[in-house]
Amino acid sequence: MGSSLRRFSYDKKASSLRGLILGLVALLGVDAIVIAGLALIVPGPWKMVVVGGGLALSGWGYLLLTGVLRTHHTLDEGSLRLAYGRFRLVVPLGTIAGARHQTSDAPGDGATRVGRLSGPTLEPVYRPEDDALYILPDRHRLVAVDLSQTLRCRIPKQGPVEFTRIVLSLDEPESFLAALEGLGVPVEAAAGSGGRRRRLAGAPRSQAPVQALDALAGAPAALEVHRLVKRYGDDAAVRGLSLVLRSGEVLAFLGSNGAGKTTTLRMIAGLLRPTSGRVRVLGRDVWDRGREVRRLLGYVPDVPFLHEWLTAREFLWLVAGLYGLPRTAARQQAEALLERLSMESYADQLIRTFSLGMKRKTALAAALMHHPKVLLLDEVTNGLDPRAAREVRDLVAQLAREGTAVLLATHHLDVAEGLAHRIAIIDGGSLCAMGSMDELRQSGQGPDTSLEEIFLALTTARGGAGTGPRAEEVPSR
C-alpha cells in the first residue's frame, strides 16, 4: 500500500496487555515442548538445531498473536478500512459526509445512547433506532462518522444491516479527525455540534434547537437552491429563488397564500420540474440523480396522500418496503415513530378514520422512516391540537439537534420565531428577506419589532402577491 496509508489503533492498552500475556504463554509453551523433546528424543548433535528452531518458532508465535490482537483501522486517499475481529468493512471516502468527536455528556448526542449498550463489544453492533453501526472496544475517545448515503454490510449475529453513521472508539481520535480533514472531509471541531441519527422514542424535549446559528456556520450545506424559476404560461409562480440550508438548521419559509411556498417545496422534492434553476441535496442534483437524491429527502405535503384502507402501522411498513429498508430495522423504526408521535393507540386503526391532524402525523412518520438528511414540511402543524402541535415542534427540534436540515413552510409566526434558526420571507414568488430574527430586525425594522410586523411590512411594501421582480429578469432554459 502507498505511503499515504494511515493506521489508527483502538483499545491500545488492553490489546497490548492481552497480546503480551498470550505471547508469553505461547513462548513458554513452545519452550517447554522443546525442552521436553531435547530430553526425550533428540540425539546429542541435533540439540542446538532444535533449540534454535524452537526459539524462532516461539518468537514467530508471539509476533503473530500480538499482531492479531492489535487490529487497527486504516485510512488512505480512497477509503476508510475498518477491521474489528472477524469484521471487515471498506467505506469509500466519497461517501463520508462529515466526522466529529462524540461525547457522552452532550444532550441528544449519539454517545449518550452508547451508554445503553451492554458494554464494550467484541463485535460490531447495529442499532436501528440510531441508524448507526457501533464499533466499540470501550466507551471513550469516540468519533462519529456521518455518511452521505446508506451503506450495507453483514455483521455477526445480526446479519445484513443498513446504516448512515458509524461510531468508533479510537486511541487517538484527534489524529484520525485531522487525517480525514486533510483528505477534504468536513470535520466539526466541537462535540455534539450536529449529531445526526435518530433516537425518536423517549428523546429529550425542547421547543427550540440547542444549537445557535453561529454553531452551524461550519456545517455542510445539506440543501442548495440556485435561481429557481417556475412558470405556468406567462405567469411565474417562483422567480429566481436562491437559498442554502445547512445540516442541523431549521429554516422557516413564510409567505402569503399563493406566494410560491408549496411550488418551491415540490420542486425541491423532485415532484415538479422547474422551468430553470438547480436544486442540490448534499451536492447531488435532484434531477440528474433523482432516485439517489430522493432517498435523502423526506417530504410532508400540505395535503397528505395516504393509503387510507391501511392502518398507520401497515402504512409505515409499506413505506419502509418502498425504500428497501431491512424488515426488522423498519419495524423497530415504525414503533419508535408511533411512540414518539403518541400514536400507539391508533396504530392499528384504518387511516380513513383519522382526523386531519392524525393524518398529518402519519405522513410525518412516513417521511421519517428512511432517516432523511433534508426534511421538507409544508404546513405540518395545521389541523393539530395544541398538544399534538407541541409534539411535532419538539420532534423537529430534536431532528435538528441530530443534524437533519429542516425547511418548514408555515403560516404560524410563533412556530417560526420559536423554532427556526433563520426565517425566509417569500412574496410574489421572490425572496424578500432571509436571516435570523436579529438580522431581520437590524435590516431597518427596529430592535423591538415582532415577526408579524416584519412580515407585514415586507410583503406590504411589495404590494402583495404577484408584484415581485418580473419573471423575464430570470433566464429560462
Secondary structure, DSSP 8 states (H G I E B T S, - for coil): --TT-EEEESSHHHHHHHHHHHHHHHHHHHHHHHHHHHHHT--GGGHHHHHHHHHHHHHHHHHHHHHHHS-EEEE-SSEEEEEETTEEEEEEGGGEEEEEEE-TTSTT-HHHHHTTSSSS-SS-EEETTTTEEEE-SSSSSEEEEEEEEEEEEEETTTEEEEEEEEEEE-S-HHHHHHHHHHTT--EESSTTSS------TT----SS-SS-GGGGTTS-EEEEEEEEEEEETTEEEEEEEEEEEETT-EEEEE--TTSSHHHHHHHHTTSS--SEEEEEETTEETTTSHHHHHTTEEEE-SS----TTSBHHHHHHHHHHHTT--HHHHHHHHHHHHHHTT-GGGTTSBGGGS-HHHHHHHHHHHHHTT--SEEEEESTTTT--HHHHHHHHHHHHHHHHTT-EEEEE-S-HHHHHHH-SEEEEEETTEEEEEE-HHHHIIIII-TT--HHHHHHHHHHHTTSTT-SS-GGGS---
